[in-house]
Amino acid sequence: MEKDGEQQRREERVMGLSTPGQAEITSLDSGNIDDVLNNAGVALVNFYADWCRFSQMLHPIFEEASNTVREEFPNTKQVVFARVDCDQHSDIAQRYRITKYPTLKLFRNGMMMKREYRGQRSVAAIADFIRQQQVDPVKEIHSVEEINTVDRSKRNIIGFFEKKDSDNYHTYEKVANILRDDCTFLAAFGSASESERFSGDNVIYKPVGESAPDMVYLGSLTNFDLTYAWAQDKCVPLVREITFENGEELTEEGIPFLILFHVKEDTESLEKFQHEVARQLISEKGSINFLHADCEKFRHPLLHIQKTPTDCPVIAIDSFRHMYVFPDFKDLSVPSKLRQFVLDLHSGKLHREFHHGPDPTDSTPGQEETGGEAASSPPESSFLKLAPSETRYTILRDRDEL
């Protein structure tokens, strides 16, 4: 009977009905989700479906991890473990763009973090992940001279504050917690920061590169939205690097890739690509991911489009169905050429022309598309292979793809 009682208590904890002194898995619905998440320093939310066998396997692990974490962080507002039954609450699943079960999303003060939990599904790994989230993301510096030793291969944001217990610093700390994976955050206080506080508390951004000039935040430090927007713009580049480590995460964002393949040491091509993306395609941000990739590491996708590292730099689009190659890197700076390449993806022109030859034009008024043999066959997507593994997730297949 004792075993049956323990089993019952375990089931109650999984269902969010745990008794005092035991970790609670809070069941979220449309009535309580905002209140629970907004009042949690950190919340790990399990989006699941009862019929999904991977969800069933995760339940007892998630529960035990919650118990372990609660012993270390007893404050119920500091860390929350919660769950959403996506069949019962499809509106919440749609709100957070859940495309697979189970999905573990991390929230800070109600804001969903872009990077979800993708580590091992073990009690130790999940508990360690939460411990890492509790580490202070802001490193204190004790003299202005220390700034000269910061790692300029990383993006650094440095705050200079009169005191730590202030509204300005609390805003800065909140921003740092959210963007901890994207930037290095440092702070100096009191006399150590005095020389940089000639007009009050001050925050600067040091971009990558020894000679890159500092950028100063000119907004109100008590305004979280403004401070966060400024820091995010600096910490999350318009053109991101794709690696095997972040490939699944980028693929799961669900929008096509525009990729520059370049030799790692070829920073000139990367700078040209970044410049033209910013000049021609800023309005397309959100409809396509701008990325760059190391030619050597991504030899296979290059071979897929009949290229090798010796052909780099190469620009291509991966729509998650096919890959399309930008005709000539030298044409990158031709006005609107890169933009038209992306627009032709969205209109379906790239797909049509690969299969049926060039679209009819005014210069060929009698030309018609034929249903005959395809003019060419575009290579299949390479980066779709970096999507979530079907041996770990139940993948939902209701997304239209180009």
Beta strands, then each sheet from edge to edge (+ up, - down):
strand 1: 25-27
strand 2: 42-48
strand 3: 79-85
strand 4: 100-101
strand 5: 103-108
strand 6: 111-112
strand 7: 138-140
strand 8: 156-161
strand 9: 184-189
strand 10: 202-206
strand 11: 215-216
strand 12: 239-241
strand 13: 257-262
strand 14: 289-294
strand 15: 314-318
strand 16: 323-325
strand 17: 394-395
sheet 1: 1+ 3+ 2+ 5- 6+
sheet 2: 4+ 17-
sheet 3: 7+ 9+ 8+ 10- 11+
sheet 4: 12+ 14+ 13+ 15- 16+
end
